[in-house]
Amino acid sequence: MELIYKICYCIVYPFTSFRYPHRTIGRENIPDGAAVVCANHSSNADPLLVAFAVRKRVPLHFMAKIELFRIPVLGWLLRKAGIIPVDRDKADVTSLKTAMKYLKNGEKVGIFPEGRRVGEGESAEAKTGAVRLAVRMGVPVLPIYVPRSKPLFKRLDLVIGKPYYIELNKKAATNEEYHKATEELMTAIESLRADKI
């Protein structure tokens, strides 16, 4: 699985980097071991850019919409690369268990809390799944900011923040507390904009 991930990484890196040249700030913040990697989401290029930010030596098990897995060849590659299919039309227990397995094994799971693409100037209420997963597994979240505006051939600054643990009681936390923690996570991500640091 890790081999397929790295092969795919090496294939798509030159093409994506040509269209979206980038530099990464904050790689020293990437923790060893398990973490829920969370970034804002505005384009189909975001999963690739986040993967490039942490480099291929740190395979990311992204959670991605199940529709992508129904595309011939692409779906097979995604599964072989360790990407987790998520059925957004129902409570997908299988995807949750798969993500928990990876985290338990000390690996990293990538999630876009917004759940869909949100462009510059738009807003969307982020979903609490990433926070709930981090709390349940007792692992840190790693915030990453990806510029929402991506002019072709203009350098993008990908910024990795400091990992942190969400201090909630996994047995007693309320929905309100999870929503507040999710808002704080998105604020932490947005605060990483290169023009703010």
TAKA-V131758 format. One record per residue. N is the residue number from 1. RES is the residue in three letters. PHI is phi in whole degrees, -180 to 180 (none if undefined). Layout:
BEGIN
n = [N:N]
res = [RES:RES]
phi = [PHI:PHI]
END
This chain:
BEGIN
n = [1:2:3:4:5:6:7:8:9:10:11:12:13:14:15:16:17:18:19:20:21:22:23:24:25:26:27:28:29:30:31:32:33:34:35:36:37:38:39:40:41:42:43:44:45:46:47:48:49:50:51:52:53:54:55:56:57:58:59:60:61:62:63:64:65:66:67:68:69:70:71:72:73:74:75:76:77:78:79:80:81:82:83:84:85:86:87:88:89:90:91:92:93:94:95:96:97:98:99:100:101:102:103:104:105:106:107:108:109:110:111:112:113:114:115:116:117:118:119:120:121:122:123:124:125:126:127:128:129:130:131:132:133:134:135:136:137:138:139:140:141:142:143:144:145:146:147:148:149:150:151:152:153:154:155:156:157:158:159:160:161:162:163:164:165:166:167:168:169:170:171:172:173:174:175:176:177:178:179:180:181:182:183:184:185:186:187:188:189:190:191:192:193:194:195:196:197]
res = [MET:GLU:LEU:ILE:TYR:LYS:ILE:CYS:TYR:CYS:ILE:VAL:TYR:PRO:PHE:THR:SER:PHE:ARG:TYR:PRO:HIS:ARG:THR:ILE:GLY:ARG:GLU:ASN:ILE:PRO:ASP:GLY:ALA:ALA:VAL:VAL:CYS:ALA:ASN:HIS:SER:SER:ASN:ALA:ASP:PRO:LEU:LEU:VAL:ALA:PHE:ALA:VAL:ARG:LYS:ARG:VAL:PRO:LEU:HIS:PHE:MET:ALA:LYS:ILE:GLU:LEU:PHE:ARG:ILE:PRO:VAL:LEU:GLY:TRP:LEU:LEU:ARG:LYS:ALA:GLY:ILE:ILE:PRO:VAL:ASP:ARG:ASP:LYS:ALA:ASP:VAL:THR:SER:LEU:LYS:THR:ALA:MET:LYS:TYR:LEU:LYS:ASN:GLY:GLU:LYS:VAL:GLY:ILE:PHE:PRO:GLU:GLY:ARG:ARG:VAL:GLY:GLU:GLY:GLU:SER:ALA:GLU:ALA:LYS:THR:GLY:ALA:VAL:ARG:LEU:ALA:VAL:ARG:MET:GLY:VAL:PRO:VAL:LEU:PRO:ILE:TYR:VAL:PRO:ARG:SER:LYS:PRO:LEU:PHE:LYS:ARG:LEU:ASP:LEU:VAL:ILE:GLY:LYS:PRO:TYR:TYR:ILE:GLU:LEU:ASN:LYS:LYS:ALA:ALA:THR:ASN:GLU:GLU:TYR:HIS:LYS:ALA:THR:GLU:GLU:LEU:MET:THR:ALA:ILE:GLU:SER:LEU:ARG:ALA:ASP:LYS:ILE]
phi = [none:-64:-64:-62:-58:-69:-65:-62:-57:-66:-74:-84:-57:-61:-69:-68:-69:-68:-75:-126:-59:-152:-132:-114:-111:97:-60:-66:-84:-69:-80:-73:80:-67:-166:-99:-90:-123:-138:-73:-139:-135:-154:-66:-79:-58:-58:-67:-66:-65:-62:-66:-62:-93:73:-73:-74:-119:-58:-110:-95:-71:-95:-133:-61:-64:-57:-66:-78:-92:-86:-53:71:-59:-60:-63:-64:-61:-63:-66:-86:87:-79:-101:-75:-128:-89:-77:-89:-155:-75:-88:-67:-62:-65:-64:-64:-65:-62:-64:-63:-63:-65:-63:-85:84:-100:-113:-113:-101:-137:-101:-58:-66:78:-157:-75:-127:-80:-58:86:-95:-145:-156:-74:-71:-87:-88:-57:-64:-65:-61:-65:-63:-67:-61:-93:66:-119:-78:-100:-118:-80:-135:-105:-118:-53:-74:-91:-130:-62:-61:66:-112:-62:-107:-102:-94:-121:-102:-87:-81:-70:-151:-92:-90:-84:-128:-81:-63:-94:-123:-63:-93:-59:-61:-66:-66:-65:-65:-65:-69:-61:-65:-64:-66:-65:-63:-66:-64:-69:-85:-48:-57:-82:-111:-114]
END
